[in-house]
Amino acid sequence: MKETDSCHRAQKTLKRLLEIICRLRSPDGCMWDRQQNIKDIGRYLMDETYEVIDAIESGSPEALREEMGDLLFQIFFIAGISEEAGNFNISDVMENVTQKMIRRHPHVFGDKTVRNIDEIRSNWEDIKKHVENRNRSGAHILAGVPRSMPSLLAAQKMTENASKVGFDWIKAEDVLVKIEEELIEFKLAVQSDDHKKIKEEIGDLFLSLVNVCRFIDVNAEEALKGAMKKFGDRFQYIEDRLAVKGKTTMEASLAEMDDLWNESKLVDGE
């Protein structure tokens, strides 16, 4: 009974959301919303996605509920615009992904037997390649990496795809050696004062760092975000401590800020 009630409520709220989007896009709706196209709305998707991720990391169910709503609205809005153009509607979108999930889980919805997670992943890739023809003959291995994906995520995805066909290092230690080589080349480029070469070598260094992240099962994007958060928290600590003394960062010396930085590390238990 509880599950049925939940389904009825979902259907009701879905209908209401679709009605609101139609109203916003109607002649007597919102001037701004009527002017939006798919590319306009697409620009907001990344922002909304990262706000969902931030909400997940915050551990706040209320924040997550709100941010997921914002992301969901963008998806439905794009579907609404597509329906106006006669391309597809939200029902087509949901039916497509429903059939895809059924197709890619033959061990759940079919008679396929699997023994472990590795076999599930292998089946998933096999279905994409041979049933859905996602990696059709002639298609490049790396072509499936979205161009709009953040660089660190894209780099990790690209090297992961290349590894699936055997183009990879053997172990993490090999990548560490490569990082040392790239660091030397980067230092030489800096000494040469050749900006083009510096840019090229630091790019190679970044890629090698992403590679080692993949080998040790670390998400490069999340690792950098964690480092950025730590930097932000510690710098804010400096600002707050200076404010207690009636100072700003512009008025403090570098030595004073360094001392507070080290103090913040002690507070963090480092």
N, C-alpha and C positions, 0 to 999 in steps of 0.2 A: 504493500500500500504506500509506504513511504517513497519507494522508488518511482511509482506511478505518479504520485503527487509532484515529485521533483520534475518528471518529464513534462507534465502538464504546465507547470510553472515556467519551464524553459521555453516551451512552445509559445506560451502567452507573451513572455518578455521578448522573445525573438520577433514575434509579429509586431510588437509595439516598437521595437528598435527600427525595424524596416519601415514602418509607417512614419517614424520621425525623420528618417533619412529621405524618404520620398517627399515629405513636407518641406524639408530644408531645400531640396532641389527644385521644388515647384515654383511656378511664376509668382506666387504670393508667399514664398518662403524667404530664405536669407540670400541677399545679394552676393555676399562673399562666397557662400557655399555653392551657389549656382555657377559661379565663375571658375570653380576648381575643376581641374582635369586630373587624369590618372598620374601624370608626372608630378603635378603639384602635390598631391596627397602622398605619392611615393616618397617624397623628400622627408616626410614626417615619420615614416615607418621606422627608420633606424633610431631616431630619437626616442620614439615610444618603446621600441624593443629594449633599448638600454635602460630606460626608466623601469621597465618590468624587471630586468636583471638586478638593478639597484634595490628594488623593493624586495626581491627574493633574498638578497644578501643582508638586508636590514632585519629580516626575520619578522616583519610586521605584516600580519594577515590583512589588516585594513589597507595598508599602502599597496600591497600586492593586488587586492581586489580592485582598487581604483585604477592602477596602472594597466592591469589586464583589460579593464573596460575601455580605456583609451585606445589600446592597441586593437582590440576587437572592433571598435567603432571605425578605425581606419580601414580595416579589412573589408567590413561591410559597405563602407562608403565607396571603396574602389569597385566592389561588386555591383553596387547601384549604378555607378557611372557606366560600367561595362554593359549592364542590362539596357540602359538608355541607348547605347550605341548598337544594340542588337547582337552583341557578341556572346555573352553568357550572363547568368544570374547567380545569386548566392546558393540556390539549390543545386545548380550544376557544380559549383565549387565543392559543396559538401558531399555530393554524390561521388564526385571524382576521387576525393581523398578517402571516402569510405571504401570504395572498391579497391583502391590502392592498398590500404591497410589490410583488407581481407586477403588480397592477392599475395602480399609480402609476408603473411603469417600463415603459411600452409600447415604449420605444426599446431596451430590453434583452430583454424577454420577448415582445415583439410585433413588428409590422412598422412601427412609427412611426419616422420619421426626424427627427433633430434636428441643428441646426448648432452650437449653443452652450449654455452653462449657462443663459442667460436663457430659452431655449425650453424647457429641462427644467423650470425653475421655473414657467413659464407653463402647461405641460401638467399639472404637479402640481396647481396651483390650479384648473385647468379640470376635472380629474377629480374633485376634491373637491366642486366646485360642481354639475356636471352629471351625473356618474356616481354619486357617493356621496350626492348631495343634501345635502351638509353645510351649505351656505349656501342653504337652501330659501327660497322666496318668503315674505316676511313676517318672516324671521329678522333680527335686528339685526346689523349689521356687527361690532360689538364684543362680541357675546354669547359668542364663542368664547374669550375671554381668561379663563383660570381665576381664580376669585376668591381662591384660596389662593396664587396666584403672588406672589412678593415684589414690592413696590410698584414698584421701579425697572424690573424686567423687565416687569411688567404695563403700565406707562406706555409703555415702548418698543414693546411689542406692540400696544397700542391705537392709538397714533399711526401705526404702520406699517400697520395694517389700514385706518385712515381714509385714509391716503395712496393706497391701492390704488384708491379710488373718486374720486381727484382732490382730496380735502380735505387740502391740504398747502401748505406754503410753497414758493416757487419755488427758492430757493437758501439755503445755510447763512447767508449774510450777513443775510438777512431775519430769521432766527431770532436772530441776535446782537443785532439791533436790538430784538427783542421781549424778550430777556433784560434789556437795559438799561432798557426800560420797566417790566418787572416788578420790577427792583431798586429803581427809584425809588418805585414803589407800595408796595413792602415797607418801605422806609425811612419813608415817610409814615405807614404803619400803625403802625410802632414808635413814632413820635413821638406818635401819637394815643393810645397806650397801650390800644388796643382789642384785647383778646386774640383775640376771634373774627376780627377783620379781619386781625390779624397771621398767624394760622394759615392763613387763606384765601390771603393774598398770598404767603406762603412756599411754599404748595402750588403756586401758579401759577408761581413761580420755579423750583421743582424740575421741573415739567413742561416748562418752556421749556428747561431744561438737558438734559433727556432728549431733547427734540426735536433739539437741535443735535448731540447724540451720534449720533443716528440718521443725520443728514445727513453727518457726517464718518466714518461707519462705525466707531463706537466703542460697545462694549457698556457701557451705563451702570452696570450691576451690577458688572461686572468692574473698571471704572474706579474705582468707590467702594471696592471690596474692595482694590484696589492701594493706594489712598490710606490706607486703614485699616491695611494691613500696614506701610506706610512709617512711619505715625505710631507704631504699636506697636513697631517695631524701634528707632526713635529714642528713644522713651520708655524702653525697656528699656536702651538705651545710657546714658541719664541715671542710671537706677537702679544699673547696674553700676559706673559711674565714681564715683558717690557712695559705693557700698559699699567701694570701694578706699580711700576716705578715711575709712571708718568712720562714714558718715552714711546716713540714710534720706531719702526725699523729704519726709517730714514735718519733718525737721530742717533741710533746705536752704532757702535763700531763693529767691524767684522769679528774681532776677537770676542766681544761681548756676546754676539749672536752665536758664535761657535761654542762658547761655554754653555749657553742655554740649550743648544742643540744636543750637546753631550749629556746635559742634565735630563733632557727629554728621553734619551735612550735609557738612562738609569731608571726613570719612571716606568718605561716599558719593560723593564727587567732585562735589558741587554747589557 
